[in-house]
Amino acid sequence: MDGSWKTIVEPFRIKTVEPLGFTTEAEREGILRDACYNVFAIPADKVLIDFLTDSGTGAMSAEQWAAIMRGDESYAGARSFFVFEKAVRDLTGYRYVLPVHQGRAAERILMGVACCPGKTVLANSHFDTTRANVEASGAAAVDLPVPEALDFQVPGPFKGDMDVRALEAKIRELGPGNIPMVIMTLTNNSLGGQPVSMRNLREVSEVCRQYKIPLILDVARFAENAFMIKLRESGFSTRPAAEIAREMFSHAQGCMMSAKKDALVNIGGFLALNDPEWVARCREALILTEGFPTYGGLAGRDLEAMAQGLREVLDEQYLTYRLRSVEYLGEGLRRAGVPIVEPPGGHAVYVDAKRFLPHIPPDGYPGQVLACELYRRAGIRAVEIGSLMFGRRQGGTFIPAPMELVRLAMPRRVYTQSHIDFVIEVFADIARRVRSLRSLRLLASPPRLAHFTAKLAPEPV
Ligand SMILES: *Cc1c(COP(=O)(O)O)cnc(C)c1O
């Protein structure tokens, strides 16, 4: 927008609306009890504002819905595939494009081809499904984030960066032949949605080239990363976001994408690569479990919507609004005295529950206590990233997670500023009586991915 207005407006108007689920506090108390204090067990129509995830929860544009109607549903060689392939090639510059139904399918296929027991994949941080797929192949996954990424109170422009010295040391220790790939996750979802700088990407790429190790990007949020480079890294302020994104891709040999984030669709993903040998084997795996390579487990219309979304997401009005709306929530929480991971990420604000609820010990699940209180008080749903998700019990002793966070992930183009103002007001209310919140007790949990199905109860007074 021209001029120097302080207010950044949502760069769209609303054509289709969906009613929100209003409930009373008494109803929500019953719902929480029935859900055993696990927010994943709450029916979505009983949620007022849903910050559980930004994955597949965005609103599509009129152009995307129009593209849906153009979908060619032919089994092989559908026109929609070529539209999609061109969009991905234009964006990434990679030769071969394989559609998949979502990000983890790309991970499973690539790790199945490139990894095996005895190998190690290095990353700035593996996203949890990426780590799980590396480990399922028998290989090990090692994270090498910069040290400041773990200091939540100190803001930094590029806390998603990889520790390049640690990377070189690890390569020398393990031997380059034992490292099938290095992964850079843009933005770094597991550590607060923080961006990776172009400078870091260039340095990591240089090290990988020197040791002949392929560099693969995990680009679920490539556009948010590109725009944060434009806003924060010197030398990029006048360059279009699309050009910055292409430069990011140019430093690697391929990428995996969960299109449920920055392709602005509700389902989809892809794998894009340059290496014909990897591609031949990935294609075989794709046919075996996803579908023929020109649809990869999706409908033709999904490919059209992704192609359109990949172009739209680089619109700088959209990106300005997107980053500003997340930052706006972060500012409001800070003002309400709520400690957050600094700075706010590209897709989410992470509340530091360890500092916000210091009277609740890790085995009282402070993050889950806060998530439940947000729902009980106002129908807001968020997800705990702490000891419920990552804590472990070994022989009767409890090993807490290193952090106790609550993630408020913002769906794309879904909520308006008044929704965010409401969330801030609710947090201010909780902040005033935070000392009265009580611990939760874990009743039952399976050994893996416990947070999805765990059952909890409030500690008796
Ligand atoms: C969501 C996500 C994935 C996995 O994608 P799905 O579409 O959920 O299977 C992988 N990496 C990152 C960084 C993600 O955010």
The ligand as an SDF file (V2000), in Angstrom:
LIG
                    3D

 15 15  0  0  0  0  0  0  0  0999 V2000
    3.8490  -29.6860    8.5050 C   0  0  0  0  0  0  0  0  0  0  0  0
    5.2680  -29.9050    8.2730 C   0  0  0  0  0  0  0  0  0  0  0  0
    5.7360  -31.1190    7.7320 C   0  0  0  0  0  0  0  0  0  0  0  0
    4.8400  -32.3210    7.4910 C   0  0  0  0  0  0  0  0  0  0  0  0
    3.8330  -32.0380    6.5880 O   0  0  0  0  0  0  0  0  0  0  0  0
    2.3780  -32.6800    6.6340 P   0  0  0  0  0  0  0  0  0  0  0  0
    1.7230  -32.0400    5.4500 O   0  0  0  0  0  0  0  0  0  0  0  0
    1.7470  -32.3100    7.9380 O   0  0  0  0  0  0  0  0  0  0  0  0
    2.5270  -34.1490    6.4580 O   0  0  0  0  0  0  0  0  0  0  0  0
    7.0910  -31.2130    7.4810 C   0  0  0  0  0  0  0  0  0  0  0  0
    7.9460  -30.2210    7.7570 N   0  0  0  0  0  0  0  0  0  0  0  0
    7.5290  -29.0510    8.2860 C   0  0  0  0  0  0  0  0  0  0  0  0
    8.5130  -27.9710    8.5600 C   0  0  0  0  0  0  0  0  0  0  0  0
    6.1850  -28.8610    8.5750 C   0  0  0  0  0  0  0  0  0  0  0  0
    5.7850  -27.7140    9.1390 O   0  0  0  0  0  0  0  0  0  0  0  0
  1  2  1  0
  2  3  1  0
  2 14  2  0
  3  4  1  0
  3 10  2  0
  4  5  1  0
  5  6  1  0
  6  7  2  0
  6  8  1  0
  6  9  1  0
 10 11  1  0
 11 12  2  0
 12 13  1  0
 12 14  1  0
 14 15  1  0
M  END
$$$$
